[in-house]
Amino acid sequence: MAFIKAVLVGVAVYYVIGFFSRLLAPFLIRIFLRKVSRKFEEKIKNANRSKNNKHKKYKTHQKGKTIIEYEDDENVKNKDYGGDYVDYEELEK
């Protein structure tokens, strides 16, 4: 008799947990996703700030809702767009 009672209590607990998890899971997932997205946005903003501060300086011009960013003329002059030239010879077989 005790075994049947334990099995019935176990089944009841299983269904109660399943019922509440269906109610609470979307809410908990939504909270988790908000936290993760905030952390991700903060990391991206921090990375962009440090990247822009170290390497590039932009001049900005705001016209209406459009913001135009272009590189400073000083930085453009210092850039080297070329690569190394490698001379090669063809080998005969």
Protein Blocks (a to p, Z undefined) as FASTA:
>chain_A
ZZmmmmmmmmmmmmmmmmmmmmmmmmmmmmmmmmmmmmmmmmmmmmmmmmmmmmpccddd
dehjbccddddfklmmmpcfbdcddddddddZZ
